[in-house]
Amino acid sequence: MISTHPTSKRIILCIDNDEAVLRYEKALLERSGYAVLTAASAQQGLRLVTMCKCDAVLLDYNLPVIDGYEVACEIKRVLPDLILIMVSGSEVPTQALALADAFVPKLEASRQLLPMIAELCARTRDTRQKQEDLSSQIGDSPPRPSPSVAFEYGLRSLGIATRARGGFLMEEL
C-alpha cells in the first residue's frame, strides 16, 4: 500500500478558475503534507509551471480563454515527465485525457485525489532513480533546451507575449 503522505514535501500546482475549488484543493493537499501553489488562470498556471519545480499539476479542464487541453499540450511539450492530473466537473474529450497521467472527477476529488497523487509520485520517483542509475552507467545524454526557453516559445504560439526579466517570464502589458 502506498502512503498518501509524502516522505519529502512535494510541490503540487493547482490550476482552476474557481477560487473555492483552489481553496479546497490547497487545504486537502496541505493537510496531507504537500506544498501547494495555486493559479486562477491558464496563463498564470503556465508561468508558474516553468518558474517552479513542481512534482505534479492538478489541471481543471474547463478553463476560460485557454482550455485545459491547450494547457496540458503546452505543459507536456515542455515538461513531458511532469505528472498531470486532469480534474473536471463535466465530461472531458478523449484527446485531453490522453495527455493526462490520470483523471479525477471533481465530485470524487476528496476520495481519489490523494491516493492518485501518491501513486503517481511514487512511480515517478522510481522511474527517475532508474534513469539516474542508467545515466551514471552510460554517461550523460546531450543537453536539452531549458524548459523556460522552450516554454516561452510555446506561450508565444498561444498568443501570450512574454519577455525574459531576471530569469522569469513576464507577460507583456
Number of C-alpha atoms within 10 A of each C-alpha: 5 10 11 16 17 15 9 9 14 17 19 26 25 25 32 26 18 14 13 10 16 21 12 13 23 20 13 17 20 15 11 14 16 20 17 21 18 21 21 16 18 23 17 13 22 21 20 19 25 21 14 12 13 18 22 22 25 24 27 29 26 20 20 11 10 14 16 24 23 16 23 25 16 20 24 16 14 21 17 13 14 19 22 25 24 26 28 20 13 11 10 18 10 8 9 18 19 12 17 21 15 17 22 19 17 17 12 12 17 14 11 14 22 16 16 19 24 17 15 18 18 15 11 16 13 11 12 13 11 12 12 12 12 12 12 10 9 8 10 10 7 6 6 7 10 11 16 19 14 16 22 22 16 18 19 12 11 14 8 14 15 17 13 13 8 7 10 14 21 15 14 9 5
